[in-house]
């Protein structure tokens, strides 16, 4: 790992702070009972940490609290009439402390008191809010690298969408575009490959505390019934472990409510210009089984996205239809005394009828292919989680099992070369089988001085199998597949300690030991090894430190500096009929930033972060002589990023927002097998066998600039009716598909736009949304089939102009 010797200098040289945000208002439903049980429920619903300075206060009886309010207002109502009061530690942490009895006043003090004016008592009126609850189980994230979204911020159609909704909202998130359920996600410019192969994903994904991926592509779960979405930017190795080089995306489900029956149902219809119509529906229900103790919450959804790509050769229209069906089930038991038990199961199936790419020979929405190229993603998750909370301490343990199967089909046909060679029609099929088992135990505590810490251990076992076959009219041939299995044992911890009212330090570390085993599947006798077979097994121990300094420069201005690392395990791959082992890679990143917040209904918020990342032994995909994607270490590189965001509220209900990410990525130390020839002229000289000549040192899939501008307005029409309007535009800059002469094609450089309007009638709402208002084509991704890319340019256009109308009912 790099930068170890410069951590101290960096910490002393820069001061940073976390972005501050106005306190969110949440929906609260707490039954009457003991204070310790009530604050546990409030912490779950409002996404805050609440500690008791005196354990005896836990036996205090508190009244029921229900409605929409800030966490401060909820605590005030909860503690009304008790002998305790809330004390804010920071934005997400509170302590319940006993009220100090006033000293007995003397006769002189009573005379002085009579001479002073009597202040009117402070009252806290009911406030109607539109935000949704935010939870953070870690509750210690340096805010300079954390962005939290609610579904309301994404738009009225958020629950019927998947990861594409996050990409439209945040320029720091990007993705490949092979199709829903088989894309790779990238955060803050850390991008490696356009294909789903044996190398581990660079971005981690979680559903609550359940890890969703390791070697797998983005499962693209629908954003159904979520309280918040957290984007942890930058390497997250200390906190989340291997495979989080770019960051982590956490989907936070709404918690089971043990005292309230309710739910929601939605349906949406859409029409796409030059395409088939679309339909989506979902429903969520919350059902207490034993009031205050046991409850369930379940969601189901399904939808069809109409196709819009035509196939000229087969004379078919709108071939790229995608069907999605899924659901989530949660059960919570709260036996009292701070204990809770959660069970969660989730499943989803995405069925794509054909690829969503086109060529340049038609009208940008069609192509000529001899076969359909369908794909499918089947995802299943199970989790058991147990928590115990007492005073200011919490113990959590969770066991998760994920099973994911991804099947893909690509056109392998070779064009005719008359009069000597006829056209060869063939298909390439591959099936990935991923099983992930994780177990984590974490102990955390909030301290009296406002600091906090956590310690934890985790066990991970991930097995990734990929099998490949070529099919034609005359033969079927198995291509050597791969199985990589990784086992990881980890211990980690983090401490946040305030040195003063303005200065806070954060220090953490993770030590992991990784066992890697790799072997080939269905290999023919032609496949040979470039190294001894024992090299397919490998052990590695990695230590990942992190350190941050946070300083309040002024009342509303904060700054931070942060250093952290991440790594990915290696594996084996088959290249040119040879079995080769690719090494692990690692990143070290240092960032600094400023943020300003006015914390009001009107005002101005802004944040600005600069980050430098050193990436060693980068794992990326190349194309071998057989036309197959293969993982290899391409060398080391560096990435500079500037991430900026601004929210301006000139009037109550009016929000103007802007955000942008500028990235400069370079492969500054190419591997011996990579030769950079930026001049573009024909290379003259001796080149070793197997050397890949590239015309640019840019890293793949990293746009040089991406930005978003949005305007929204919300106004009450009556006590129960609210109207909301929003418009946005997002620019995605230019990037390259990959490394090498075939994959070095350009993509990006387009603008997408959207418009929405919604009318909230209390228990019912209706909304209208339009996307790609100007019907731009663009090129989201320059790949459809890696085997035919050499014969002609391929593009993945934007979905044409689409108008969607939706209806929601709450009960």
N, C-alpha and C positions, 0 to 999 in steps of 0.2 A: 504494500500500500504506500502511496505517496503522501506528502505533506506532513508527515509526523513531526518533522523538525521545525515546521513553520506554524504550528498551531498556536504556541504561546505568543509569537510575534503578531499573528493575525488577531488574536483576542485582545491584545493590548492596543493594537493599532486602529481598530474600528469599533464604534458603538452602534448598536441597533436596537430596535424595539419591535414589538408585535403589533399588528394592525388592530385597532380597537373598533368595535362595532356597537351600534346602539343595541340595548338589550331587547331580545326577542320576546314577543308575547306569545304565550302558548295556551293550549287547552288543558285545563286541570280538572281532575275528578278524584277527590280524596275523601274516603269515608271517615266518619268520626271514630276515635279510638285513641290509642297510645301515640305519643309524639314520635317515638323511635320508628314505629311502623309507618307513620304518616310522612316523615321526611324521606324515608326510603322510597315510598311511592312517588313523592314529589320529585326526587332526584331522577327517577326513571322517566317521568313524564316530561320534565323540563330540561333534561340533559345537563344537570348541574351536580356538583358534589357538595353534600351537606354533612358537617360534623357536629358532634355534641361535645362541648368543653367539659360538661359535668354529666357523667352517666346517669345520675339520679334524675336528670331532667327527662329522660326517656320515658318515665312512667307518667308524665303529665298527660291529662286528658285534653284532647283538642277537638274542635267542632269540624263538621264536614266543610269542604271547600270545593266549589264547582263553578266553572265558567272559564272565560278567556281573559288572561291577565299576564303580567310579567311575573317572574319568579319572586321578585321582591314583594309585590302585592300579595302573592299567594302566601308567602311566609308571614306577612303582617296579619293577614286574616287567620292563618292557622294558629298563630301565637297570641291572638287577642284574648285577653283575660288570664293569660298564664303568667308565670313569673320569669319568663324568658324573652329574649329579643334576638333578631337576626343581626349578624355582623358580617359584612362583606369582606372576603379575603382577596378575591380578584373577580374578573368578569364571570367565571364559571364556578366559583367556590365560595361557600358560605359556612359560617359557624354559628351554632345556637349557643348563646351565652346567658347566664343568669342576669337578671336586672339587679343593679346595685341600689340598695335602699339608700335614700338620701339621708344624710346625717341629721340628727335632731337639732332643729334650729334654736338658737338662743333668742332672748327677747330683743337684742339689737338687730339680729338677722331678720326677725319678723317685722320690725319697724321698717328696715330697708326694703323688704319685699313689698310692703304696702305701697311704698313710694314709686315702685316700678310699674309700668303698664303691663296688664295681663295679656299674653299672646293667645290668640284663638287656637284651639286644638287643630292638629293636622288631620285631615280626612283623606281617604283614598277611595275616590269614586270608582264605580264600575267602568271599565273601558273595553270597548269592542275592538278586537284586533284581528288581523288577517294572516299573521305569520303562523308557522307550524313549529312544533317543538324541535329542539336540537339536542342530541345526546353525544357525549364523547366519553366512552368508557375508559380511555387512557387518561383523559382530562389533564394532560400535561404537554400537549403539542405546542411547540414554539409557533406562535401565530404567524410569524414571518413566512412560514412554509405551509400554512394550512389555509385552505379556502373551503368554506361551508356554504352549500346551496340548499335551498328548500325547493319543493316542486313548484311553488307559486312563482319563484324567480325564473324558472325554466319556461313556464307558460301553461296555458290551460290544457294542452294536449300531452303534458309530461308523462302521465301514467300509461299512455298507450304507446310510448316510445321506449327505446333502449339507450345504448351508449351514444347513439348519434345525437341525442338531445344534449348530452354533456359537451360533445364536440362543437355543436352550434353555439353553446353558451360560453365556453372558456377557450380562448386561443391557445392556452398552454397544453391542451389535450389534442392529440391527433391520432390517426388510425390508418391502417391499410383499408382497402375497400373491395375485398374479394366477395363480401356478402355477409349479412348478419349471421353471427355464430362461428365465423372462421377468420375474423380479423385479429390483428395484433395492435395493442394500444401502446401509445407513447406519451410520456409526460415531460414537459419542459425540455424538449429537444434531445432526449435520450432514446434513440431509435436504432435498431440493428438490422432487421430483416423484413422482407415482404412475404415470406412463406412460413407455413407451419411445419417446423421440423423438429429435430431432437434437442435444439437448444432451448434454454429456459426463457420464459417471458421476461421482459425488462421492467414491466409494471405489475405490481401486485394488486389483486382485487379481493374484496371482502364483502360478505353479507353479514352485518353485525360483527361478531367475533369469529365468524367462520370464513376461513380462507377458501377462495373459489378456484384459484389457478396456481399452477407451478410450471409445467411444460405446456399447458393447454392454451389455446386461443381464448379470446374474450367470449364468454358464454352469452353475452348480450342479453342479460336478464332484463325484463321489463321493469320500469321504475314504478311499480305498483305499491301503494300503501306504505310509502316511506316518510319518515319524519325529517330526514335530512340526508345529504350526500356530502361526504368529506373527501377532499382531494389533498393529500399530503404530498407536496412537491419536493423534488430532490431526492437523493438516495435516502432510503429508510432502513438500511441494514441493521442499525442498532436496535430499533424498535420492532421491526417486522421480519427481519431475517433475509435469507438469500432470495435473489430474484426481484429485488425492489430497487433497481438501479435508478430508474426515473422517478419513482414515487409509488403511491398507493391510492386506490379509489375504494372508499367504503360506502356501501349502501346501508343506511340505518333504518330498519323496519320500525313502524309504529309498534309500541309495546302493547301487550294484552292488557285491557282494562278490566279489572276484577269486579267493578261495581256498576257497570253500565252496559246495557244492550244497545247495539247500534250497528251501523254499516253504511255502505255506499254502493251504488250501481251506476255504470256509465255505458254509453254506446256512442260510437262515432262513425260517420260515413264520409267518404272522401271521393273526389273525382280528380283524375290526373289527365292533363292535356296529352293527347296522343297515347293514352294508356288505359288500362282497365281500372275500374273502380276498386276501392278498398273499404274494408269494414273492420271495426274493432269493438270488443265488448269486455267488460270486467265487472266483478262484484267482490265486495269485502264485507264480512260480518264479524262482529265481536260479541261473544256470548259468555257471560259469567255462569259457571256451573255451580259453584258454591260462592255466594256473594262475599267478596273481600278475600277469598282464599284460593279459588281455582277458576280459571277461565280459558277460553280458546279464542283464537283469531285466525280466520282463514280467508284466502283470496284465490280467485280463479280468473283466468283471462284467456282470450283467444283472439286471433285476428288474421286477416289476409291482406297483404300488400299487393295490389294489382301490378302486373308487369308493364313495362314501357319500352323494352328492347325487341325489335323485330329481327327475324332471321330471313334474309333474302334467299338463301340457298334452299331452305326447306319450306319457304313460302308460309311462314308462321308469324303471327303478330303477338306482341306482348308476352314473350316466352319466360321472362324472369320473375314469375310470381313467387312470393314467399308466404308460407303459412306458419303461424306460431301458436302454440297452445302451452299453457303452464299454470302453475299455482304454488301457493305457499300455505303451510299449516303451522301454527304455533300454539303450544299449550304452556301455561304458567301456573305453578303452584306456589303459594305464599303461606307457609306454615306459621309465620310470625317470627319475632325475635331477630329480624334482619335477614332471615333465610329466604331464598327464592330458588326454584327449580324450573328450568326452561327446556322444552323440547321443540325442535324446529325441523320441518321437512320441506324441501322445495324441489320442484322439477320443471323442466321446460324442454320442448322439442321444437326445433326450427327446421323446416323442410323447404329448401329452395329448389324450384323446378329447373332452373337453368342459370348460367352465369349472367352477370349484369354489366358486361363490357360490350363495346362496339368497336368498329374499325373506322378508318378514315375514308373509306371508299363510298359510303352512303351519305345519309343526312345526319350523322353523328348519333343516331338512335337505332342503328341497325348494324348487322354484320352478316357474314356468310360462313356458316359452319355446318359440317355434315352430320353432327350429332348434338343432342342435348348434353349439357354438362351440369347435372344436378349435384346437390350437396345436402348434408343433413348434420345437425348437431343435437345430440341427446344428452341432457344434463340432469343429474340427480344429486341431492345434498341431504344429509342427515346430521343433526347436532344435538348433543346433550350438554347443558350448561348449568352449573350450580354456583350460587353466590351466597356469601355471608358478609353482612355489613354490621359493624358495631362501632359506636363512637365515630372516630374519624378514620377508621381502617376498613378495608374491604378485601376479601379473598374471593377469587374467581377461578374456576377450573372448567375447561370446555374440551370436549372430544368431538371431532368432525370427520365425516367421511364423504368424499366427493367421487362420483363416477361420471366420466364424460367420454362420449364416443363421437368422433368427427369423421365423416366420410366425404370425399371430394372426387370429382371427375374432371379431367382436362382433355382437351382435344390434342391428339398427338399426330394428326394427319400431316403427311408431307405432300407439297404440291407437285403436280405433274411436271416432268421435264421432257416433253416430247422432242423427238420421236422415240427416244431411247428408254425412258422410264415412265411408267404410268403412275398415277396418283396412288399413294398408299394411305388408306383410311385406317385409323387406329385410335384407341382411347387409352388414357393412363388413369388408373384408379388407385387411390390410397385411402387407408382407413387408420385413423389414430385412436388408440384405446388408452385412456388415462385414468388412473386410480390414485387418489390422494387421501392419505390418512394423517391427521394432525391432532395433537393433544397439547394443551397449554394450561399452565397454572400460574396465576399472577397475584401478588400481594401488594396492595398500595395503601398509602396513608397520607392524609393532609395534616400538616404540622401547625402548631399554634402561631408560629411566626409568619405564616402564609406560604411556607415552602411545602414540598410534597415529594414523595419518592415511590418507586415501585421496583419490585424484584420478581423475576419469573423464570420458568423453565419451559421448554417446548421440545416435543418429539415430532418429527416429520418423516413420512415414508411416501415417496412418489415413484410410481412405475409408469413409464411411457413406452408404448409399443406402436410402431407404425409398419404396416404391411402394404406392399405395392405390387401392382400387376399391370401388364400391357395386354390389351385385347384388340384383336382385329378379326376380319372375316376368315382368315386362314390359320391363325394360331393364337394361343394364350400363353404368356410367359410371366413367371414370377420374377420380380426384381428384388434383390436383397433388401430385406427390411431391417429394422433396428429395435432393440429394447434397451433402454437406459433406466436404471433404478437407482434412486438416491435416497439415502437414509441420513437424517441429521439430528444430532443431539445438541441442545443449546441452553446456555444460561445467560440471562441478560438483566440489566438494571439501569435505573436512571434517577437522578436527584436534581430537583429544582430548589435553589436556596437563595432567598433575598439577602443581599449584603447590606442593603439600605432600602429606604422607601422607594428609591428610584432605580437601583441597580440590582439585577437578578442574574444569577449564573445557572446554567443547566449542563450537567455532565452525565454521560451515559456510556455504556459499553455492552457488547455482546460477544461471547466466545462460542464458536460452533465447531463441532467436529463432523465431517461429512464423509460418508462411505459411498463410492460410486462403483456400480457394476454395469458393464455394457456388453452386449453380444448381438450378433447378426441373426436374423430370422429368414428362413426360406432362401438361404444363400446357395447359389450354384457353385460348382467346382471351379468356375472361372474367377470367382471372387477370392482375392488373396489379401494377406495382411502386409501392411508396410512396416509393422513393428511386431515384436513378440506378443503372443496372445495374452500374457499376464498384464500387458499394458492396458487392457480393457477394464482392469480393476484399479481403483485409485482412492487413496485416503487424503483428506485435507483438513487442516485446522486453521481457522480464520478468526482474527480478533478485529472487531469493527467498533472503533471509538466514535463518540460524538461530543461536541462541546459547543455551547452557545452563551452569548452575553446579551442581556436585554437591558436597555437604559431608557428612562423617561426623560427626554430632552426638555420637554415643556409639558404644560397641562394636557395638551391634545396631540403632541408630537412624540413619537417613540421611534426607536431604532434598534437594530439587532445585527449581530454577526454570528454565523453558525458554520461549523465544520462537521462533515459526516461522511461515512463511507458505505459501500455496498459491494456485493460480489455475486457471481453466479458459478455454479459447479460446471465442470466440463462434461464430456461425454464422448461417444463414438459416432462416426458417420461413415458412409460408403461413398467414395469419390473415384470415378474412373475405374470401377470394379476393384477398388482397394479399400480395405477397412482401415480407417485412420482415427486417431484420438485427437479431439480438439481440447485445448487447455481451458481452465477456468479464466474468467475475466473479472476485473474489479474496477470500481470508480472511487475517486476521492473528490469531494466538492466543498468549496467554500463560498459562502454567499453573505452579502450584507445588504441592508435595506432600511428604508424609512417608511413610516405610515402616519397619516394625519386623520383624525376623526372629530367631527363636530358633535356627534352623539345627540342628534335631535331630529325632529320631524322635518326640519329644513336645515340646510347646511351643506357641507362639502366633506367628502371622505376621499382619501387617495393613498396609494401604496406604491412603492418603487423598490425593486430588488434586482441586484446584479449578482450573477453567479458564474463561477469558473469551475469546470469539471475536467479532471484528467481521467481518461478511460484507457486502461491497459489491456493488451491482448484481446481486442474486441472480437467477439463472436458474431459473425455475419454469414449470410448465404451467398454463394457464388453459383454459377452454372458450369457443370463439368462437360467433358467432351461428348457425353451421351445426352446432353440437354437436360439433365436432372439437377434440381437444386441440391446443394450440399453445404453443410456448415463447416466453417474454417475460421482460424484466427487470422485476421487481416492486418494486425499491427496495433499501434496505440494512437490515440487521438486526443484532441482537446476541444471543448465546447464552451463558448461564451454565450450567456443569455442575459437579456434585460427584460424583466417582466414588470409591467406597469398597469395599474387599474385606477379608475376614478368614478365616483358616484357624486352627482350634484343634485340636490333637492331644492330648487329655487322657490317652489311653492309646496304647500301641503298637498300630498298626493301625486306630485309630478317628480319623476326621476329621470335623469339623463346619465347614462353610464357609458364608459369607454374603457377598453382593455386591449393590450397588445403584448406580443412576445416577439422579440428580435433575437435571432440565433445565428451564431457563426461557428460552424463545425468543420474541423479539419482532421484528416488522417495524416498527422505530421511525422509519424514514424512507421511507415509501411512495413509489413512483414517481408521476408525474403522472397516470397512467392508473388508479391504485388509490386508492379512497376508503374509509377505514375508518369504519364506523358501528356502534360497539360497543353503542349503546343499543338497537338492534333496532327502533326506531321507523321509520316511513316517512320517507324523506329528503325534505325540502322545499328546493328551490332549484335553480339551474341546474347541470346536469351535462354536461360535454363529451361528445361522441359517442365511443364506445369505452371510456368509463370503467367500471371494474369496481367495484361496491360490495360490500364484505366486512364481515361482522359481527364479525370478530375479527382481531387483529393477531398471533395465534399462527402460527408457521411450520408448514408441513404435515409430517405424519408424525413429529413429535417428541413422544414420550410425556413427560408431566410427571414420572413416576416409574416406574421398573422395578426389580425386585429378585428375587433368587434365594436360596433357603435349601436346603442339601443336607447329608445325613449319609451317611457310608460307613464300612464296616468290612471289614477283610480279615484273615484268620488262616490260618496253615499247619495243615493236617491231618496232613501227613507231609512227608518230604523232597521229594516230587514233587507234592503235592496242596495246593491252596489254595482256600478258599472266600471269596467276596466278596459283600457286600450293600450296596445304595445306595438312597436315596430322595431326592427333590427336589421343590420347588415353586417356580414362577416366576410373578410377577405382572407384567403389562404394563399400564401406565397409559393414561390417556385421551389421544388425539391427534385431529387433524383430517385428513381425506383430502387437502385441498388448499386453494387460495385461490379465493374467489368464492362466490356464492350457491348454485351447484350442488354444488361440491366441498367446501364448508365443513361437511359432515356429520361427526359424531363417530364414533370407532372406538376399539377397545381396551377397557381396564378389565375384565380377566378374569384368571383364575388357571389355569395348567396344572400338572399333577402327573405324576410318574413314579416307578417302582419297578423295581429290577433285582436279579438274583441270578445268580452265575456260579460254576461249579466247574471249576477248572483241574487237569487230570490229567496235566500234563507236556506230552506231544505232542498231547493231545486236550483239548477243553473243551466244556462245554455251558452255555448261559445262557438266562435267561428275563427278559423285559422287559415291563412294562405302562406304557402312557401314558394320560393323561387319565383318571386313576383314578375321578373322580367324574362322568365323562361330561358335563362342562360344554360348553355351546354356544359362548359368547363371540362376539366379533366381531373377528377378526384384521385385517380389511381391509374397508372399506365400499364396495366397488366390484366389479361383475362386468362391466358394459358401460357406458361413459361416456355412450352415446346414450340409454339407457333409465333412467338414474339419476334423471332429473327426474320420471319417472312413478311412482316408488315406491322405498322404501328397500331397499338391497341389503346383505347381510352375507356375510362369509367365515367360516364357523364352524370351530372346532377339529375335527380328525379325532376322531370318537367313540372311546370306550374301545377300546383295541387291546391285544391280548396277542400277544407274539411270542416264539418259541423258536428258538434257533440252535445250530448245531454247528460247531466249528472243529477242523481237523486240521493239524498241522505236520509237515513231513517234511524 
